[in-house]
């Protein structure tokens, strides 16, 4: 039973991470010029999404092991 719960949590975390990755892709599509990449707001948002993704993967790994 504990294994099932752990597996379920991992799948939820992965789903959330994927949703965050999709958002990051949307942000990168919305960037029209190279100049906009360096606007701190957009860059910060994308970096935050990447950081979130890494945190979710790490959390999933810790739960799995």
N, CA and C atoms as an extended XYZ file, in Angstrom:
195
Properties=species:S:1:pos:R:3:atomname:S:1:resname:S:1:resid:I:1 pbc="F F F"
N         0.836       -1.210        0.000 N   UNK     1
C         0.000        0.000        0.000 CA  UNK     1
C         0.873        1.263        0.000 C   UNK     1
N         1.919        1.246        0.830 N   UNK     2
C         2.827        2.400        0.901 CA  UNK     2
C         3.467        2.658       -0.472 C   UNK     2
N         3.836        1.559       -1.144 N   UNK     3
C         4.422        1.674       -2.486 CA  UNK     3
C         3.459        2.341       -3.453 C   UNK     3
N         2.189        1.951       -3.377 N   UNK     4
C         1.160        2.525       -4.254 CA  UNK     4
C         1.051        4.028       -4.026 C   UNK     4
N         1.028        4.438       -2.749 N   UNK     5
C         0.907        5.864       -2.407 CA  UNK     5
C         2.118        6.631       -2.931 C   UNK     5
N         3.309        6.074       -2.734 N   UNK     6
C         4.534        6.714       -3.234 CA  UNK     6
C         4.486        6.879       -4.746 C   UNK     6
N         4.064        5.826       -5.438 N   UNK     7
C         3.961        5.872       -6.901 CA  UNK     7
C         2.978        6.952       -7.330 C   UNK     7
N         1.838        7.017       -6.649 N   UNK     8
C         0.811        8.017       -6.956 CA  UNK     8
C         1.366        9.429       -6.784 C   UNK     8
N         2.065        9.664       -5.659 N   UNK     9
C         2.654       10.984       -5.389 CA  UNK     9
C         3.653       11.350       -6.480 C   UNK     9
N         4.473       10.393       -6.877 N   UNK    10
C         5.460       10.632       -7.938 CA  UNK    10
C         4.754       11.038       -9.229 C   UNK    10
N         3.686       10.334       -9.588 N   UNK    11
C         2.954       10.676      -10.814 CA  UNK    11
C         2.343       12.071      -10.737 C   UNK    11
N         1.813       12.428       -9.570 N   UNK    12
C         1.247       13.770       -9.380 CA  UNK    12
C         2.336       14.825       -9.549 C   UNK    12
N         3.494       14.595       -8.916 N   UNK    13
C         4.615       15.541       -9.022 CA  UNK    13
C         5.071       15.685      -10.471 C   UNK    13
N         5.153       14.560      -11.183 N   UNK    14
C         5.576       14.602      -12.586 CA  UNK    14
C         4.556       15.372      -13.418 C   UNK    14
N         3.263       15.144      -13.160 N   UNK    15
C         2.206       15.865      -13.886 CA  UNK    15
C         2.326       17.373      -13.649 C   UNK    15
N         2.564       17.764      -12.394 N   UNK    16
C         2.741       19.184      -12.066 CA  UNK    16
C         3.972       19.752      -12.766 C   UNK    16
N         5.058       18.980      -12.757 N   UNK    17
C         6.292       19.415      -13.411 CA  UNK    17
C         6.060       19.608      -14.909 C   UNK    17
N         5.317       18.676      -15.524 N   UNK    18
C         5.023       18.777      -16.956 CA  UNK    18
C         4.184       20.023      -17.243 C   UNK    18
N         3.222       20.305      -16.381 N   UNK    19
C         2.382       21.498      -16.545 CA  UNK    19
C         3.243       22.758      -16.478 C   UNK    19
N         4.197       22.771      -15.546 N   UNK    20
C         5.104       23.914      -15.430 CA  UNK    20
C         5.973       24.050      -16.671 C   UNK    20
N         6.402       22.917      -17.217 N   UNK    21
C         7.227       22.928      -18.425 CA  UNK    21
C         6.423       23.483      -19.603 C   UNK    21
N         5.148       23.089      -19.703 N   UNK    22
C         4.275       23.613      -20.761 CA  UNK    22
C         4.166       25.127      -20.662 C   UNK    22
N         4.004       25.640      -19.427 N   UNK    23
C         3.930       27.089      -19.218 CA  UNK    23
C         5.212       27.757      -19.688 C   UNK    23
N         6.347       27.154      -19.359 N   UNK    24
C         7.641       27.708      -19.760 CA  UNK    24
C         7.740       27.754      -21.286 C   UNK    24
N         7.223       26.720      -21.959 N   UNK    25
C         7.214       26.688      -23.431 CA  UNK    25
C         6.357       27.823      -23.985 C   UNK    25
N         5.192       28.046      -23.352 N   UNK    26
C         4.311       29.142      -23.770 CA  UNK    26
C         5.026       30.476      -23.646 C   UNK    26
N         5.746       30.673      -22.530 N   UNK    27
C         6.476       31.923      -22.333 CA  UNK    27
C         7.508       32.107      -23.444 C   UNK    27
N         8.212       31.028      -23.800 N   UNK    28
C         9.251       31.150      -24.819 CA  UNK    28
C         8.641       31.416      -26.201 C   UNK    28
N         7.428       30.911      -26.451 N   UNK    29
C         6.732       31.205      -27.714 CA  UNK    29
C         6.344       32.677      -27.789 C   UNK    29
N         5.983       33.243      -26.616 N   UNK    30
C         5.539       34.634      -26.572 CA  UNK    30
C         6.674       35.632      -26.749 C   UNK    30
N         7.905       35.157      -26.610 N   UNK    31
C         9.048       36.058      -26.775 CA  UNK    31
C         9.259       36.280      -28.272 C   UNK    31
N         9.102       37.521      -28.704 N   UNK    32
C         9.134       37.803      -30.145 CA  UNK    32
C        10.528       38.183      -30.635 C   UNK    32
N        11.309       38.782      -29.757 N   UNK    33
C        12.653       39.180      -30.178 CA  UNK    33
C        13.671       38.804      -29.111 C   UNK    33
N        14.922       38.771      -29.514 N   UNK    34
C        15.997       38.414      -28.592 CA  UNK    34
C        16.053       39.417      -27.437 C   UNK    34
N        15.747       40.686      -27.731 N   UNK    35
C        15.752       41.733      -26.696 CA  UNK    35
C        14.859       41.337      -25.529 C   UNK    35
N        13.670       40.818      -25.831 N   UNK    36
C        12.695       40.489      -24.793 CA  UNK    36
C        13.184       39.393      -23.851 C   UNK    36
N        14.085       38.547      -24.353 N   UNK    37
C        14.615       37.470      -23.513 CA  UNK    37
C        15.322       38.064      -22.301 C   UNK    37
N        15.932       39.225      -22.503 N   UNK    38
C        16.745       39.816      -21.442 CA  UNK    38
C        15.967       40.760      -20.531 C   UNK    38
N        14.651       40.882      -20.765 N   UNK    39
C        13.817       41.614      -19.815 CA  UNK    39
C        13.725       40.725      -18.569 C   UNK    39
N        14.195       41.229      -17.418 N   UNK    40
C        14.284       40.385      -16.217 CA  UNK    40
C        12.999       39.623      -15.892 C   UNK    40
N        11.836       40.247      -16.124 N   UNK    41
C        10.564       39.608      -15.789 CA  UNK    41
C        10.405       38.281      -16.535 C   UNK    41
N        10.577       38.331      -17.864 N   UNK    42
C        10.435       37.110      -18.673 CA  UNK    42
C        11.499       36.086      -18.321 C   UNK    42
N        12.735       36.556      -18.205 N   UNK    43
C        13.847       35.656      -17.903 CA  UNK    43
C        13.628       35.014      -16.534 C   UNK    43
N        13.227       35.839      -15.570 N   UNK    44
C        12.965       35.347      -14.219 CA  UNK    44
C        11.868       34.301      -14.207 C   UNK    44
N        10.824       34.554      -14.992 N   UNK    45
C         9.687       33.638      -15.060 CA  UNK    45
C        10.137       32.281      -15.604 C   UNK    45
N        10.905       32.303      -16.687 N   UNK    46
C        11.373       31.061      -17.315 CA  UNK    46
C        12.316       30.317      -16.372 C   UNK    46
N        13.236       31.060      -15.730 N   UNK    47
C        14.159       30.435      -14.772 CA  UNK    47
C        13.388       29.824      -13.604 C   UNK    47
N        12.345       30.512      -13.156 N   UNK    48
C        11.516       29.998      -12.061 CA  UNK    48
C        10.846       28.691      -12.470 C   UNK    48
N        10.362       28.633      -13.709 N   UNK    49
C         9.722       27.408      -14.204 CA  UNK    49
C        10.729       26.260      -14.248 C   UNK    49
N        11.944       26.550      -14.734 N   UNK    50
C        12.986       25.519      -14.822 CA  UNK    50
C        13.358       25.037      -13.417 C   UNK    50
N        13.508       25.990      -12.488 N   UNK    51
C        13.840       25.647      -11.100 CA  UNK    51
C        12.745       24.770      -10.494 C   UNK    51
N        11.481       25.141      -10.757 N   UNK    52
C        10.340       24.385      -10.260 CA  UNK    52
C        10.403       22.952      -10.785 C   UNK    52
N        10.687       22.814      -12.075 N   UNK    53
C        10.778       21.501      -12.708 CA  UNK    53
C        11.847       20.650      -12.015 C   UNK    53
N        13.030       21.247      -11.791 N   UNK    54
C        14.134       20.530      -11.149 CA  UNK    54
C        13.743       20.112       -9.727 C   UNK    54
N        13.086       21.012       -8.995 N   UNK    55
C        12.649       20.714       -7.626 CA  UNK    55
C        11.661       19.545       -7.620 C   UNK    55
N        10.713       19.546       -8.564 N   UNK    56
C         9.740       18.451       -8.635 CA  UNK    56
C        10.427       17.121       -8.928 C   UNK    56
N        11.363       17.137       -9.874 N   UNK    57
C        12.087       15.911      -10.219 CA  UNK    57
C        12.858       15.401       -9.002 C   UNK    57
N        13.534       16.328       -8.297 N   UNK    58
C        14.305       15.961       -7.097 CA  UNK    58
C        13.389       15.378       -6.016 C   UNK    58
N        12.242       16.033       -5.801 N   UNK    59
C        11.279       15.559       -4.798 CA  UNK    59
C        10.780       14.161       -5.167 C   UNK    59
N        10.471       13.965       -6.433 N   UNK    60
C        10.005       12.655       -6.910 CA  UNK    60
C        11.083       11.602       -6.671 C   UNK    60
N        12.329       11.960       -6.946 N   UNK    61
C        13.455       11.046       -6.747 CA  UNK    61
C        13.606       10.681       -5.267 C   UNK    61
N        13.483       11.697       -4.386 N   UNK    62
C        13.620       11.455       -2.945 CA  UNK    62
C        12.494       10.546       -2.436 C   UNK    62
N        11.275       10.760       -2.919 N   UNK    63
C        10.139        9.931       -2.502 CA  UNK    63
C        10.327        8.497       -3.003 C   UNK    63
N        10.782        8.376       -4.249 N   UNK    64
C        10.953        7.053       -4.863 CA  UNK    64
C        11.980        6.227       -4.093 C   UNK    64
N        13.075        6.878       -3.663 N   UNK    65
C        14.146        6.143       -2.952 CA  UNK    65
C        14.025        6.339       -1.455 C   UNK    65
